[in-house]
Amino acid sequence: MVLRYHKIQVMHESAASIIIGIVLGLCAHLAHNVTWTNLMLLNPESFYHVLLPPIIFNSGYSMKRRNFFVNFGSILMYAIVGTVISTVVVACGLYLLAVYKIIEVELQLVEALLFGALISAVDPVTVLAIFADLKADPTLNSLVFGES
């Protein structure tokens, strides 16, 4: 919000947030101070019980329900079929790289599939933020938002 308020357009706010996080992480890593590092640790229970519910509530409350339900079939196709296809493509690519010794990792197919599923199931928060700034088509926005 500070970048938008001061009309600084060097980078998007999400990119600035990532850079700030990297800098703070490096500072914590270089400090070697136990109390500083403990302050930056995030307990999984506090994340799931305190931070995540308001995020989900806000997303559901601000969602345009009409666009969501009109595009429900397409959203399910992207969410299920798209994720499965992405998982298989990433896993096969990684597995072939390991088999042909392009990467120096011994990898089972199951491990490659697990990695593919992990990478394919990312949350498109940055994409949605950029869509909001660019005032993208509401149908496209609801498809990406619904899939996430």
Protein Blocks (a to p, Z undefined) as FASTA:
>chain_A
ZZmmnopakbcfklmmmmmmmmmmmmmmmnopaklmmmmpccfklmmmmmmmmmmmmmmm
mpcfklmmmmmmmmmmmmmmmmmmmmmmmmmmmmmmmmnomaccdddfklmmmmmmmmmm
ccfkkmmmmmmmnopafklmmmmmmmZZ
